[in-house]
Amino acid sequence: MSGETDGVEETGAPIWAAFGDLMSVLLGVFVLILVGVIGMQLQLSSKLQEEVRQRQIEAQRRITLEQALAVPLAAGRVTLVNGRIGIRGSVLFALNSDQLQPAGRELLKSLAAPLAAYLASRHEILMVSGFTDDRPISGGNRQFADNWELSAQRALTVTRALIADGLPASAVFAAAFGAQQPVSPNVDEDGRARNRRVEMSPIPKQPATPRD
């Protein structure tokens, strides 16, 4: 009887040792999974907080810009959509011309000071963009080769006028889009008139890169 009991005890000890090792492995796997889940939650929480922060910054940016342009916005002389200041081309220029009309010149003069103050308080630069409708330049107009050139010259005219009225030259640049990116279908005169426009968009400044 004594021998049989000793045999049972000897075979039971390795089983319990193996069971203990298995439980240790399972516990380690569980801990690793738990750490991974917590890490993912922290990462998602960090991304969510950053997204909320960026939205708050963008909302505050729009509010600041609206305050800077309160007078011309209230008068309906400009529009502000998603941070882009829009001016109808007919206010600034005659058809197929890059010469400012008197009303357009006065409007730009009223915008220069608030834009300069806004840009000075932020690390941003103003992009002045010219757009046209989809009609080709008429054959009698030899001044411009195409709508690309017309939109470029109009953007440059507005840029130079803003600089002349006090906007620092280092805080503004011109861009041309021609008939691309219309805001309205080019199916009637009203739609084409909406597409003949100039937009001004404050955008972040690019950091300076060190020279070799």
C-alpha positions in Angstrom: 0.0 0.0 0.0 2.8 2.3 0.8 4.4 1.7 -2.6 1.2 2.4 -4.5 0.7 5.7 -2.7 4.2 6.9 -3.4 3.7 6.2 -7.1 0.6 8.3 -7.3 2.3 11.2 -5.6 5.3 11.0 -8.0 3.1 11.2 -11.1 0.9 14.0 -9.7 3.8 16.4 -9.1 4.8 16.9 -12.8 1.2 17.4 -13.8 0.7 20.2 -11.3 4.0 21.7 -12.5 2.9 21.6 -16.1 -0.4 23.1 -15.2 1.4 25.9 -13.3 3.6 26.6 -16.3 0.5 26.7 -18.6 -1.2 29.2 -16.3 1.9 31.4 -16.3 2.0 31.4 -20.1 -1.7 32.2 -20.3 -1.3 35.0 -17.7 1.6 36.4 -19.7 -0.4 36.3 -22.9 -3.4 38.0 -21.2 -1.1 40.7 -19.8 0.4 41.3 -23.3 -3.1 41.6 -24.8 -4.2 43.9 -22.1 -1.1 46.2 -22.6 -1.8 46.2 -26.3 -5.4 47.2 -25.9 -4.5 49.9 -23.4 -1.8 51.2 -25.8 -4.3 51.3 -28.7 -6.9 53.1 -26.5 -4.3 55.7 -25.5 -3.2 56.2 -29.2 -6.8 56.6 -30.3 -7.5 59.0 -27.4 -4.4 61.0 -28.4 -5.5 61.2 -32.0 -9.0 62.3 -31.0 -7.7 65.0 -28.8 -5.4 66.3 -31.6 -8.4 66.3 -34.0 -10.5 68.2 -31.6 -7.6 70.7 -31.0 -7.2 71.2 -34.8 -10.9 71.8 -35.2 -10.9 74.3 -32.4 -7.9 76.1 -33.9 -9.7 76.2 -37.3 -12.9 77.5 -35.8 -11.0 80.2 -33.9 -9.2 81.1 -37.1 -12.5 81.6 -39.0 -13.9 83.7 -36.1 -10.7 85.9 -36.1 -10.9 86.4 -39.9 -14.6 87.2 -39.7 -13.9 89.9 -37.1 -11.1 91.3 -39.2 -13.4 91.6 -42.2 -16.6 92.6 -40.3 -17.2 95.8 -42.2 -16.9 94.5 -45.8 -18.7 91.3 -44.9 -21.6 93.3 -43.4 -21.8 95.4 -46.5 -22.0 92.3 -48.7 -18.9 93.4 -50.7 -17.0 90.1 -50.0 -17.9 86.6 -49.0 -16.1 84.3 -46.6 -16.5 80.6 -47.1 -14.3 78.0 -45.4 -11.6 80.7 -44.8 -11.6 81.9 -48.4 -12.4 85.5 -49.1 -14.3 85.8 -52.4 -14.8 88.9 -54.6 -16.8 88.7 -57.8 -14.8 89.5 -60.9 -17.3 92.1 -62.1 -16.6 94.2 -58.9 -12.9 94.3 -59.7 -12.6 94.1 -63.5 -14.4 94.7 -66.7 -14.9 91.6 -68.9 -11.6 90.3 -70.3 -9.7 93.1 -68.5 -7.0 93.1 -65.8 -7.4 96.8 -65.0 -9.1 97.5 -61.6 -12.3 99.4 -61.7 -12.8 102.3 -59.2 -15.1 100.3 -57.0 -12.8 97.4 -56.9 -9.8 99.6 -56.1 -11.7 101.1 -53.1 -12.7 97.7 -51.9 -9.1 96.4 -52.0 -8.0 99.5 -50.1 -10.5 98.7 -47.4 -9.3 95.1 -47.1 -5.5 95.8 -47.0 -5.4 97.1 -43.4 -7.5 94.4 -41.7 -5.7 91.6 -43.7 -2.3 93.0 -42.7 -3.3 93.1 -39.0 -4.7 89.5 -39.2 -1.6 88.1 -40.9 0.7 90.0 -38.5 -0.9 88.2 -35.6 -0.5 84.7 -37.1 2.1 82.6 -38.9 0.2 82.8 -42.2 0.6 84.2 -45.7 -2.1 85.4 -48.1 -2.7 83.5 -51.4 -4.5 85.7 -54.0 -6.1 83.4 -56.7 -7.5 84.4 -60.0 -10.3 82.4 -61.7 -12.2 82.8 -65.0 -15.3 81.2 -66.7 -14.9 78.5 -69.4 -15.3 80.8 -72.4 -12.1 81.2 -74.4 -10.5 84.7 -74.7 -12.2 86.4 -77.7 -10.3 86.7 -80.9 -10.2 90.5 -80.7 -8.5 90.5 -77.3 -4.8 90.0 -78.1 -3.6 91.1 -74.7 -4.0 87.6 -73.1 -3.1 84.3 -74.7 -5.8 82.4 -72.8 -7.8 82.2 -69.5 -4.7 81.1 -67.6 -2.9 84.3 -68.5 -6.0 86.4 -67.8 -6.5 84.9 -64.3 -2.7 85.2 -63.6 -2.7 88.9 -64.5 -5.8 89.6 -62.4 -4.3 87.9 -59.4 -1.1 89.9 -59.8 -3.1 93.2 -60.2 -4.9 92.5 -56.9 -1.7 91.4 -55.2 0.1 94.6 -56.2 -2.9 96.8 -55.1 -2.9 95.2 -51.7 0.9 95.7 -51.4 0.5 99.4 -52.5 -2.1 99.8 -49.7 0.2 98.5 -47.0 0.1 94.7 -47.0 3.7 93.5 -46.7 5.1 92.0 -49.9 6.5 89.1 -47.9 2.9 88.2 -46.7 1.2 87.7 -50.0 1.6 85.9 -53.3 -0.5 85.4 -56.5 -1.8 82.1 -58.1 -3.7 81.4 -61.3 -6.4 78.8 -61.9 -7.9 79.8 -65.2 -11.3 78.2 -65.8 -10.4 75.3 -63.4 -12.3 74.8 -60.1 -15.5 76.6 -60.9 -17.9 77.3 -58.1 -21.0 77.2 -60.3 -21.9 75.4 -63.6 -20.8 77.4 -66.7 -24.3 77.0 -68.3 -25.6 80.5 -68.1 -24.4 84.1 -67.6 -25.1 84.1 -63.9 -23.0 80.9 -63.4 -20.1 82.3 -65.5 -20.2 85.5 -63.5 -19.8 83.6 -60.3 -16.8 81.8 -61.7 -15.1 85.0 -62.8 -13.7 85.8 -59.3 -10.7 86.5 -57.2 -10.2 84.6 -53.9 -7.9 85.4 -51.0 -6.9 82.6 -48.7 -4.7 82.8 -45.6 -2.5 79.7 -45.5 0.2 78.6 -43.1 3.7 79.8 -43.9 6.2 77.2 -44.9 9.1 76.9 -42.5 12.4 78.2 -43.8 14.8 75.5 -45.0 18.5 75.8 -44.1 20.9 76.5 -47.0 23.7 74.1 -47.7 
